[in-house]
Amino acid sequence: MTLVIGHIALVQRSKKQDFVLDVIRRLRQEGLDVIGLFAGETREKDYMKELEEKITQKGLSDSVLFLGRNDIADLLKMMDILIIPSFEGFPLAGLEAAAAGVPVAACDTAGAREFIEVGGGGLIFKGDDVADAVSRIKEIMLRKKAMAEKGKKFAEKSAINHYEERIEEIFQSVI
């Protein structure tokens, strides 16, 4: 079975696509059949060139696709896990993944940590720690179905219509 790891973000150094390439490489070295799908516009062309060179140097040409801007909903259907290695206030891509039933592996910073802890649709790893990210991804795969369900429930509770209903309830109780 091929494991598809996705990353949805602008291609720029702060989003850490290079880290995701290291994770994919390590998983492949450990014998897993892994491919990476990267979606997002290129903001930093020099960084993209560095990533392309790294892909070639590390022998990942047959297992990594940079797709540019695409329909995220369709891409999520192809992913087993979404990885968020960068500092995020609240990871909107994580919420989209949760709604699609895709577990999330995220670094343990700010909003991403809170998103995982509250939503339950994935696991956190120590920032910039490839070995820990690999370990969490393996753990997610063992518990993927349960995490996908928790993520979907969290996304439903976070949907705007849920908030509209709750605000209406509060408003009605005040009048």
Secondary structure, 3 states (H helix, E strand, C coil): CCEEEEEECCECHHHCHHHHHHHHHHHHHCCCCEEEEEECCECCHHHHHHHHHHHHHCCCCCCEEECCCCCHHHHHCCCCEEEECCCCCCCHHHHHHHHCCCCEEEECCHHHHHHHHHHCCEEEECCCCHHHHHHHHHHHHHCHHHHHHHHHHHHHHHCHHHHHHHHHHHHHHHC
